[in-house]
Amino acid sequence: VTEGHPKTAFVVSRLIKNTQVGREIREILEEYELPVFTHGTSQRVAYVTSASLGQSVLDSEPKGEAAQEVQSITQELQEFYHG
């Protein structure tokens, strides 16, 4: 909390790579003058598959790209919160 306000940042989720919006999203979000996390999630089948199994990607595909995305966000979030 800074001066009575919670820490706030953007995390890009369901990014569709190799699209115009995908290339511009961080630049667009920076106009709001809030931090934008370096890491985010991409639109991946693994998220839907794991949810249909009642699991997270960390359970269903712990070494997969989706799990790596979640782990990267988690690490960045911890650094943001404690930093």
C-alpha positions in Angstrom: 0.0 0.0 0.0 1.4 3.4 -1.0 -0.1 6.5 0.5 -3.3 4.7 1.3 -3.6 3.1 -2.1 -3.0 -0.6 -2.9 -0.1 -1.4 -5.3 -1.5 -1.9 -8.8 -0.1 -3.2 -12.0 -1.3 -4.8 -15.2 -0.7 -8.4 -16.1 -1.5 -9.2 -19.7 -3.5 -12.4 -20.1 -4.6 -14.5 -23.0 -2.2 -12.7 -25.3 -2.5 -13.9 -28.9 1.1 -13.8 -30.2 1.9 -12.5 -33.6 -1.1 -10.2 -33.8 -1.2 -6.4 -34.0 -2.8 -6.0 -30.6 -0.4 -8.5 -29.2 2.5 -6.3 -30.3 0.9 -3.1 -29.1 -0.8 -4.1 -25.8 2.0 -3.1 -23.4 2.4 0.3 -25.1 -1.3 0.9 -24.8 -1.4 -0.1 -21.2 1.6 2.1 -20.3 -0.7 5.1 -21.1 -2.5 4.4 -17.9 0.7 5.2 -15.9 0.7 1.9 -14.0 3.4 -0.7 -14.1 2.9 -3.5 -16.7 4.4 -6.9 -15.8 7.0 -8.2 -18.2 5.4 -11.7 -17.9 1.8 -12.7 -18.7 -0.2 -15.6 -20.2 -0.7 -16.5 -23.8 -3.8 -18.1 -25.3 -3.0 -21.8 -24.8 -5.0 -25.0 -25.0 -3.3 -26.1 -21.8 -5.3 -23.7 -19.7 -8.6 -25.0 -21.0 -7.5 -28.6 -20.8 -6.3 -28.3 -17.2 -9.4 -26.5 -16.1 -11.6 -29.2 -17.6 -9.7 -31.7 -15.4 -10.2 -29.5 -12.3 -6.5 -28.8 -12.2 -4.1 -25.9 -12.8 -1.4 -26.1 -15.5 1.0 -26.4 -12.6 -0.6 -29.8 -11.9 -1.5 -31.1 -15.4 1.6 -29.9 -17.3 4.2 -28.8 -14.7 7.0 -28.5 -17.3 4.9 -27.0 -20.0 5.0 -23.5 -21.4 1.7 -22.5 -19.6 3.2 -23.6 -16.2 6.3 -21.6 -17.0 4.1 -18.5 -17.7 2.3 -18.9 -14.3 5.6 -19.4 -12.5 7.1 -16.3 -14.1 4.1 -14.2 -13.2 4.2 -15.5 -9.6 7.9 -14.6 -9.3 7.4 -11.1 -10.8 4.4 -10.6 -8.5 6.4 -11.5 -5.4 9.2 -9.1 -6.5 6.6 -6.3 -7.2 4.8 -6.8 -3.9 7.9 -7.0 -1.7 10.1 -4.6 -3.8 
